[in-house]
Amino acid sequence: MPWHFHSEVTDWCYCLDGMIEAQTRQRGDRSAAGVLRLLPGQSCRIDPGTEHRITNAGDTVCRYLLVQSGKYDFNKITAAPSDPA
């Protein structure tokens, strides 16, 4: 999933299989990143305005459930040259 943020939507991400990584950073501050690695049964909350992306953090297939609340929007962020792919 590409880097993006939501203006009003809160994301709840639940890992079902494998290992997922939720990468977050404050809007406009690409140097201050956070990384959460989730195993099955673990979850995280991503608040509105937080730049984020969800990736597969393992060597096997992963599955996760994404629950969103709020007025939906998807604001894609163009990656800077220093951003990881």
C-alpha positions in Angstrom: 0.0 0.0 0.0 1.5 3.4 -0.9 2.2 6.2 1.7 -1.0 8.1 2.3 -3.1 9.8 5.0 -6.8 10.3 5.8 -8.2 13.7 6.8 -10.9 12.3 9.1 -10.6 8.5 9.0 -9.2 6.4 11.8 -7.7 3.0 10.7 -7.7 0.0 12.9 -5.4 -2.7 11.4 -5.6 -6.3 12.7 -3.0 -8.9 11.7 -4.7 -12.2 10.8 -1.8 -14.3 9.3 1.9 -13.8 8.7 3.6 -10.6 9.9 2.6 -7.1 8.8 4.4 -3.8 9.3 2.5 -0.5 9.9 4.9 2.4 9.1 3.8 5.8 10.3 5.1 9.4 10.4 3.9 12.8 11.3 2.5 14.7 8.3 5.2 16.6 6.5 8.0 15.1 8.7 9.6 12.3 6.8 12.4 11.9 9.2 10.3 11.0 12.2 9.0 7.5 11.3 7.5 4.8 13.5 7.4 1.1 12.8 5.0 -1.4 14.3 5.4 -5.1 13.4 2.2 -7.0 14.1 1.8 -10.8 14.4 -1.5 -12.7 14.3 -3.9 -11.4 17.0 -2.1 -8.0 17.3 -3.6 -4.7 16.1 -2.8 -1.0 15.9 -4.7 2.2 15.5 -3.7 5.0 13.0 -5.2 8.3 13.7 -6.4 10.8 11.1 -3.7 13.0 9.6 -0.9 10.4 10.2 1.0 9.5 7.1 1.2 5.7 6.9 1.4 2.5 4.9 1.0 -1.2 5.6 3.4 -3.7 4.2 4.2 -7.5 4.4 7.0 -7.8 7.0 7.6 -11.5 6.5 8.7 -14.1 3.9 5.2 -15.6 3.7 1.8 -14.4 2.7 0.2 -12.1 5.2 -3.5 -11.2 5.7 -4.9 -8.3 7.7 -8.3 -6.8 8.4 -8.6 -3.0 8.1 -11.5 -1.3 9.8 -12.1 2.4 9.1 -14.4 4.9 10.7 -15.1 8.5 9.6 -15.7 10.2 6.3 -13.5 8.3 3.9 -10.7 10.0 1.9 -7.4 8.7 0.6 -4.6 11.2 0.1 -1.7 9.5 -1.6 1.8 10.9 -0.9 4.4 11.1 -3.6 7.5 9.4 -2.2 10.7 11.5 -1.8 13.9 10.0 -3.2 15.0 9.1 0.4 11.8 7.2 1.1 12.0 3.4 1.2 10.1 1.8 -1.7 
